[in-house]
Amino acid sequence: TADSYAHLAELSSRLRDSLNAVIAEHGFQWRVVTEGAKGCVTFRRERVQEFRDFLEVDARLGQLHWLVQHNGGVFLPPWGKVEQWLLSVQHSPADVDRFARNFARFAQAVSP
């Protein structure tokens, strides 16, 4: 329904903005990529535009991010190099905020 799509758009924007704020706070050059209800953070300065770019994404950061999220009660698909989240109409702003808090803990842990 239109209300469901509006709910997903709000959650996606909320999550994207929260993650971008954490990234900026720590001075990382990572990129938040969203398309509708799906999204990820690419742990790479430049945008991924082709497969060779994807190969340069640091998988270690994706794996650590997955572990921090998992330990924080957010269950993501395994191997979090790019497959990080898919929102549903059953998610709430509190769910998105939990993901963002976990991401902030992750960013703090890898900050120089």
C-alpha positions, 0 to 999 in steps of 0.5 A: 500500500502507499502507507507501507511504501511511505513507512519504508521510505521513512525508515530507509532515510532515517537509517541512511542519515544516521549512518552518514552522520556516524561516518562523518563524525569519524571522518571515514570515506565510506559510502552508504548506498540505498535503493528502496528498502535495501542498503549497505555501507561500502568500506571504500573511499571511491564509489563502486562502479564495476566488479573490479571496484567491488573486489577492493572493498575491505571484506574484513570491515564487513565481517567485523560490522556483521559481528558487531550487528549480530552481537547487538541483536541485529541479524544480517545475511552472512558475509556482510561485504555488501549485503547488509540490510533489507527493511520490511514494513514490520521494522520500526524506527526503534529497529533502525535506531538499534542498527545505527547504535551498533554501527556507531559502536563498530565505527568507534572500534575501528577509528584510529 
